[in-house]
Amino acid sequence: MSNPIACNLTADYSKVMGDRILPFVFTLNTEDSILDPEEGELQRFCYDVEGVGEDTSAFADLSHFLLGICSDITFDDIAEITVVIDGVPQTVIRGDNVEIKTEEHPDPPTGCVGLKFDFPLDKVDGQMQVCFTMNSVFAVGPVNVCVFGGNVTATGLTICGPVCGEVPTACESVFFQTETVCVPVTVTPFATAGEATATCCGDPIVSTEPNCPGNRTSCTFTITQKLCIRIPISFGAAIETGDAHVQCGGVSEEPCDCDDDDAEVTVVPVTAAAPANNTVSQNNGNSRRYYNR
């Protein structure tokens, strides 16, 4: 990809609690996908779906899911669709097990719209990959992932997918800071004696005296050795970013003037509601619960 993309590569519903958990993780497979095609290539989106639940009634198998792709996309825009479950290629029938649901005709049990894949998947260790190739290049941005199973709908998490129009790319900056780091070092010397050996010097002396000469039972001496201590130390830094703050400027229909340094701004902590793609919901029947990741 030529530019950073402001969307998620993973949507994990296994951590969304409710009456029943739909324990499925959706991941954009960046190796199999072609998001920024070169000349002669077609744009391609591939998603891996994995069941990571347990074999209990608290978890539900997947019945089907929808990707909330650009509403302008029709089957004429999609060159190829493939589905592989547990390593076995599936037969794809457009308008049957793969449909495009619209605002006028949403998915009946969920009310969601987008590209629907009607393929069940086991909640414990099911593995699925779905891929679709586009005839033309679409912008890449966040699309809703809507899942259904066990009479439960989970929706609100987003993943990178084809969207309408152009999506602003995320700005990326690199900053450098000079720091002087001090670290205490303690050196504790040690000396380890090797195995002692005794060598006879001359012949033994035989004496008729009943006591040995001298009054010591051992001899003590000292050895002094100068040491050179090599101390390798690597210095670095652990980086943590703080809470983001926003400087609010004026609103205009004209393009931003990045050279305008005179405009007054006010630093305001970001305490507004979380973005939409951080809000997920589950509903079972007529009740609805909301969760924040």
VEXRODREN-852601 format. One record per atom (N, C-alpha, C): residue in three letters; x, y, z. Coordinates in steps of 0.2 Angstrom, whole numbers, plus 5000, padded with zeros to 4 digits. Example, Ala and Ser with C-alpha at 12.3 -4.5 7.8 and 13.67 -1.06 7.14 Angstrom:
<atoms>
ALA506649725039 ALA506249785039 ALA506649845039 SER506449895035 SER506849955036 SER506450005039 
</atoms>
This chain:
<atoms>
MET500449945000 MET500050005000 MET500450065000 SER500350114996 SER500750174995 SER500650225001 ASN500050225004 ASN499950265010 ASN499650235016 PRO499750255022 PRO499450225028 PRO498650235027 ILE498350175029 ILE497650175028 ILE497250185035 ALA496750235036 ALA496450245042 ALA495850195043 CYS496050135044 CYS495550085046 CYS495850025049 ASN495449985052 ASN495749925056 ASN495849865051 LEU496349825053 LEU496449765049 LEU496149705053 THR495849715059 THR495549655062 THR494949685065 ALA494349645065 ALA493749655069 ALA493649595073 ASP493649595080 ASP493649545085 ASP493049545089 TYR492549495087 TYR491949495090 TYR491949445096 SER492549415097 SER492549365103 SER492549395109 LYS492749465109 LYS492749505116 LYS492149545117 VAL491649535113 VAL491049575114 VAL490549525117 MET490349545124 MET489949505128 MET489249515127 GLY488849465128 GLY488049475127 GLY487749415129 ASP487049405128 ASP486749345129 ASP487149285127 ARG487349285121 ARG487749235118 ARG488349265114 ILE488949245114 ILE489549275111 ILE489649235104 LEU489749285100 LEU489949265093 LEU490649265092 PRO491049215094 PRO491749215095 PRO492149215088 PHE492049265084 PHE492449255078 PHE492849315077 VAL493449305074 VAL493949355073 VAL494049365065 PHE493949425062 PHE493949445055 PHE494649475054 THR495049455050 THR495649485048 THR495749495041 LEU495949565039 LEU496149575032 LEU496749545030 ASN496749495026 ASN497449455024 ASN497849505019 THR498349535022 THR498649585018 THR499149555012 GLU499349485014 GLU499749455009 GLU499349435003 ASP498749405004 ASP498349384998 ASP497949444995 SER497849494998 SER497449554996 SER497949594991 ILE497649634987 ILE497949684982 ILE497549744983 LEU497749784988 LEU497349844989 LEU497549904985 ASP498149904983 ASP498449964979 ASP498749934972 PRO498249914968 PRO498549874962 PRO498949914957 GLU499449874954 GLU499849904949 GLU499549894942 GLU499849924937 GLU499649914931 GLU499549844929 GLY498949824926 GLY498849754924 GLY498549704930 GLU498549734936 GLU498249704942 GLU497549724943 LEU497149684947 LEU496449704949 LEU496449704956 GLN496049754959 GLN496049754966 GLN495749694969 ARG495949674975 ARG495749614978 ARG495749624986 PHE495149594989 PHE495049594996 PHE495049524998 CYS495449505003 CYS495349435006 CYS495349445014 TYR494849405017 TYR494749405024 TYR494849335027 ASP495149335032 ASP495149265036 ASP494749275042 VAL494249225043 VAL493849215048 VAL493949155052 GLU494049165059 GLU494249115063 GLU493749105069 GLY493549045071 GLY493149035077 GLY493649025083 VAL493549065088 VAL494049055094 VAL493649045100 GLY492949015100 GLY492549005106 GLY492648945109 GLU492248925114 GLU492248865117 GLU491648825116 ASP491648755117 ASP491048715115 ASP490548715121 THR490248775122 THR489748785127 THR489248825125 SER488648825128 SER488048865126 SER488148935126 ALA488648955129 ALA488849035130 ALA489049055123 PHE489249015119 PHE489549035112 PHE489049005107 ALA489049045101 ALA488649025096 ALA489049015089 ASP488848965085 ASP489148955079 ASP488949015074 LEU489349025069 LEU489149085064 LEU488649055059 SER488149095058 SER487649075052 SER487849115046 HIS487949175046 HIS488149215040 HIS488449285043 PHE488749315038 PHE489049385040 PHE489049435034 LEU489049495035 LEU489049545030 LEU489549595031 LEU489849615025 LEU490349675025 LEU490049735022 GLY489949785025 GLY489649845023 GLY490049885018 ILE490049855012 ILE490449885007 ILE490149945004 CYS490449984999 CYS490150044996 CYS489450024993 SER488950064994 SER488350054992 SER488250054984 ASP488750084981 ASP488750084974 ASP488950024970 ILE489249974974 ILE489449914971 ILE488949864969 THR488949844963 THR488449784961 THR488949724959 PHE488549674958 PHE488949614955 PHE489349624949 ASP489149674945 ASP489449694939 ASP490149724941 ASP490249744947 ASP490949774949 ASP491349724952 ILE491149664953 ILE491449604956 ILE491649554951 ALA492349544950 ALA492549504944 ALA492549424947 GLU492649414953 GLU492749344956 GLU492649344963 ILE492349294966 ILE492149284973 ILE492349214974 THR492749204980 THR492949134982 THR492849124989 VAL492649064991 VAL492549054998 VAL492848985000 VAL493348985005 VAL493648925007 VAL493548915014 ILE493248855016 ILE493148835023 ILE493448775025 ASP493948785030 ASP494348725033 ASP494748695027 GLY494948735023 GLY495348715017 GLY495048685011 VAL494348685011 VAL493948655006 VAL493648715002 PRO493748724996 PRO493348774992 PRO492648764991 GLN492248814992 GLN491548814992 GLN491248834985 THR490648814984 THR490348834978 THR489948904979 VAL490148954975 VAL489849014976 VAL489249024971 ILE488649044974 ILE488149054969 ILE487949134971 ARG488049174966 ARG487849244967 ARG487049254967 GLY486849294972 GLY486149294973 GLY485849244977 ASP486249194979 ASP486049144984 ASP486449144990 ASN486949104990 ASN487449104996 ASN487849164997 VAL487949204991 VAL488249274992 VAL487749324989 GLU487549374993 GLU487049424990 GLU487349494992 ILE487049544989 ILE487149614990 ILE486549644993 LYS486549655000 LYS485949685003 LYS486049765003 THR485449795002 THR485449865001 THR484949895007 GLU484949965007 GLU484549995012 GLU483849985010 GLU483649975004 GLU482949955002 GLU482749885004 HIS483249845004 HIS483149765005 HIS483749745009 PRO483749765016 PRO484249735021 PRO484249665022 ASP484749645026 ASP484749575028 ASP484149565033 PRO483649515032 PRO483149505037 PRO483249495044 PRO483749455046 PRO483749445053 PRO484149495057 THR484649535053 THR485049575056 THR484949655055 GLY484649665049 GLY484449735047 GLY485149765044 CYS485649725043 CYS486249755040 CYS486249755033 VAL486749795030 VAL486749795022 VAL487449785021 GLY487549765014 GLY488249755012 GLY488349685008 LEU488949665007 LEU489049595004 LEU488949545009 LYS488449495008 LYS488249445013 LYS488549375011 PHE488849345015 PHE489149275014 PHE488749235019 ASP488349185016 ASP487949145019 ASP488249075020 PHE488749075024 PHE489149005025 PHE489248995032 PRO488948945035 PRO489048935042 PRO489748915044 LEU489948925050 LEU490648915053 LEU490648895060 ASP491048845062 ASP491048815069 ASP491348865073 LYS491048875079 LYS491248925084 LYS491948905088 VAL492148845087 VAL492748825091 VAL493348835087 ASP493448805081 ASP494048805077 ASP493948805070 GLY493348835068 GLY493148845061 GLY493648895058 GLN493848885051 GLN494248925048 GLN493948945041 MET493949005039 MET493649025033 MET494049085030 GLN494149085023 GLN494349135019 GLN493949155014 VAL493749215013 VAL493349245008 VAL493749295004 CYS493749294998 CYS494049344993 CYS493549364988 PHE493649434986 PHE493249454980 PHE493749504977 THR493749504970 THR494149544966 THR493649594962 MET493949654962 MET493549714959 MET493749724952 ASN493249744948 ASN493449764941 ASN493749834940 SER493649874945 SER493949944946 SER494149954953 VAL494550004954 VAL494850014960 VAL494450064964 PHE494350034970 PHE493950074975 PHE494350104981 ALA494150154984 ALA494550184990 ALA494550134995 VAL495050125000 VAL495050085005 VAL494950125012 GLY494450095015 GLY494250135022 GLY493850085026 PRO493550105032 PRO493250065037 PRO492550045034 VAL492349975034 VAL491749955032 VAL491449915038 ASN490849915040 ASN490549875045 ASN490549805044 VAL490649765049 VAL490649695049 VAL490049675054 CYS489549635051 CYS488949615054 CYS488949545054 VAL488849515060 VAL488849445061 VAL488149415064 PHE487949355062 PHE487349325065 PHE487449255066 GLY487149235072 GLY487149165074 GLY486849155080 GLY486549095081 GLY486149085088 GLY485649135089 ASN485349155084 ASN484749215085 ASN485049275088 VAL485749285087 VAL486049345090 VAL486349385084 THR486349445084 THR486649495079 THR487249535083 ALA487849535080 ALA488349585083 ALA488549625077 THR488549695078 THR488749735073 THR489049795076 GLY489449835072 GLY489749895075 GLY490549895074 LEU490849835074 LEU491549835073 LEU491749845065 THR492249885063 THR492449895056 THR493049865055 ILE493149855048 ILE493849825045 ILE493949865039 CYS494549865036 CYS494649895030 CYS494349855024 GLY494049895020 GLY493649865014 GLY493549925009 PRO493149905003 PRO493049954998 PRO492550005000 VAL492650065000 VAL492150115001 VAL492050164995 CYS491550204996 CYS491450254990 CYS491850314991 GLY492050344986 GLY492450414986 GLY493150404988 GLU493450454991 GLU494150454993 GLU494150455000 VAL494650415003 VAL494650415010 VAL495350455012 PRO495350505016 PRO495950535018 PRO496450485022 THR497050485020 THR497550445023 THR497750475030 ALA497950425034 ALA498250455041 ALA498850485040 CYS498950545044 CYS499650585044 CYS500150545048 GLU500750545046 GLU501250505050 GLU501850555051 SER502050565057 SER502650605058 SER503150565062 VAL503750585062 VAL504350555066 VAL504650615070 PHE504750605077 PHE504950655081 PHE505650625085 PHE506050665086 PHE506750645090 PHE506850685096 GLN507050655101 GLN507250695107 GLN507850675110 THR508250715112 THR508950705115 THR508850695123 GLU509150635125 GLU509050625132 GLU509750595135 THR509950615141 THR510550595144 THR510250535149 VAL510550475149 VAL510250425153 VAL510850405158 CYS510650395164 CYS511150375169 CYS510950315172 VAL511350265173 VAL511150205176 VAL511750185181 PRO511550165187 PRO511950145192 PRO512250075191 VAL512950065192 VAL513250005191 VAL513649985197 THR513449915199 THR513849895205 THR514249835203 VAL514949835205 VAL515449785203 VAL515649755210 THR515549685210 THR515649645216 THR516249595214 PRO516849605216 PRO517449565214 PRO517349495218 PHE517649445215 PHE517749385218 PHE518349355216 ALA518549305220 ALA519149265219 ALA519049195221 THR519149145216 THR519049075217 THR519749035216 ALA519849005222 ALA520548965222 ALA520448905218 GLY520948885215 GLY521048825211 GLY521248765216 GLU521248705213 GLU521448645217 GLU522248655219 ALA522348655226 ALA522948655229 ALA523348595228 THR524048595227 THR524448535226 THR525048545231 ALA525348495233 ALA525948495237 ALA526548455234 THR527148485234 THR527748455231 THR528248445236 CYS528548385237 CYS529048375242 CYS529748415239 CYS530048445244 CYS530648485243 CYS531248445246 GLY531548405243 GLY532148375246 GLY531848315250 ASP532348285254 ASP532148225258 ASP531848235264 PRO531448195267 PRO531148205274 PRO531748205279 ILE531648245284 ILE532148255290 ILE531848215296 VAL532148165298 VAL531948125304 VAL532248155311 SER531848165316 SER532048195322 SER531848155328 THR532248155333 THR532048115339 THR531648155344 GLU531548225342 GLU531148265347 GLU530448245347 PRO530148255353 PRO529448225353 PRO528948275350 ASN529048345350 ASN528648395347 ASN528948425341 CYS528448445336 CYS528648485330 CYS528848555332 PRO529348575328 PRO529548645329 PRO529048695327 GLY529048755330 GLY528548805329 GLY527848785332 ASN527448845332 ASN526848835336 ASN526248855332 ARG526248855325 ARG525648865321 ARG525448795318 THR524848795316 THR524548735313 THR524348755306 SER524448815304 SER524348835297 SER524748895295 CYS524848915289 CYS525148965286 CYS524649015282 THR524749075283 THR524249125279 THR524649175276 PHE524449185269 PHE524849245265 PHE524249275261 THR524449325258 THR523949365253 THR524249365246 ILE523749375241 ILE523949385234 ILE523549445232 THR523849495229 THR523549545226 THR523549545218 GLN522949555215 GLN522849555208 GLN522449615206 LYS522749655201 LYS522349715198 LYS521949685193 LEU521249705193 LEU520749685188 LEU520549745183 CYS520449725177 CYS520149775172 CYS519449745171 ILE518849785173 ILE518249765172 ILE517949785166 ARG517649745161 ARG517249765155 ARG516549765157 ILE516249825156 ILE515449825157 ILE515149845151 PRO514849805147 PRO514449825141 PRO513749845144 ILE513549905142 ILE512849925143 ILE512549955137 SER511949935136 SER511549965130 SER511050015132 PHE511050075129 PHE510550125131 PHE509950135126 GLY509350145128 GLY508850155123 GLY508250185127 ALA507650185124 ALA507150215127 ALA506450175126 ALA506050175130 ALA505350145129 ALA504850205128 ILE504550205123 ILE504050265121 ILE503350245122 GLU503050295126 GLU502350295127 GLU501950355125 THR501450355121 THR501150415119 THR500550435124 GLY500450495125 GLY499950515130 GLY499250525126 ASP498750555130 ASP498150565127 ASP498150615122 ALA497750605116 ALA497750655111 ALA497350715113 HIS497550775110 HIS497150835111 HIS497150865104 VAL496550905104 VAL496450935097 VAL496451015098 GLN496751045093 GLN496751115092 GLN496151135087 CYS495651165089 CYS495051175085 CYS495151245081 GLY495151245074 GLY495251305071 GLY494551315067 GLY494551365063 GLY493951385060 GLY493651335054 VAL493051335053 VAL492751285048 VAL492651325041 SER492851305035 SER492751335029 SER492651285024 GLU492351315018 GLU492251275012 GLU492951275008 GLU493351315010 GLU494051325006 GLU494551275009 PRO494951255005 PRO495551205007 PRO495951235013 CYS496251195017 CYS496651215022 CYS497251255020 ASP497451305023 ASP498051345022 ASP498551325027 CYS498951275025 CYS499451255030 CYS500051305032 ASP500051365028 ASP500551415030 ASP500251465035 ASP499651455036 ASP499351505041 ASP499551495048 ASP500051525051 ASP500251515058 ASP499951565063 ASP499551615060 ASP499351665065 ASP498651645068 ALA498251595065 ALA497651585068 ALA497651565075 GLU497251585079 GLU497251565086 GLU496851505087 VAL497151455091 VAL496851395093 VAL496851385100 THR496351345102 THR496251325109 THR496351245110 VAL496851235115 VAL496951155116 VAL496351135120 VAL496051085118 VAL495451055121 VAL495550975122 PRO495550945128 PRO495550875129 PRO495050845125 VAL495250785121 VAL494750745118 VAL494350705122 THR493750725124 THR493250695129 THR492650675126 ALA492550685119 ALA491950675116 ALA491750605115 ALA491250585112 ALA491050515112 ALA491550485107 ALA491550415109 ALA492050375105 ALA491850375098 PRO492250365093 PRO492150355086 PRO491650295085 ALA491250295079 ALA490750245078 ALA491050175078 ASN491650175075 ASN491950105074 ASN492150075080 ASN492150115086 ASN492350085093 ASN491650065096 THR491050075093 THR490450055097 THR490149995093 VAL490049945097 VAL489749885094 VAL489049865098 SER488649835095 SER488049815098 SER487849745097 GLN487449715101 GLN487149655100 GLN486449655101 ASN486049625097 ASN485349625099 ASN485049555098 ASN484549535102 ASN484249465102 ASN483549485103 GLY483149475098 GLY482449495098 GLY482349565098 ASN481949595103 ASN481849675102 ASN482349705107 SER482749675111 SER483149715115 SER483849725112 ARG484249775114 ARG484849795111 ARG485349815116 ARG485949795116 ARG486449815121 ARG487049845117 TYR487349895120 TYR487949925117 TYR488549915121 TYR489049905118 TYR489749895121 TYR490249935118 ASN490749965122 ASN491349995120 ASN491949955120 ARG492249955115 ARG492849915115 ARG493349935120 
</atoms>
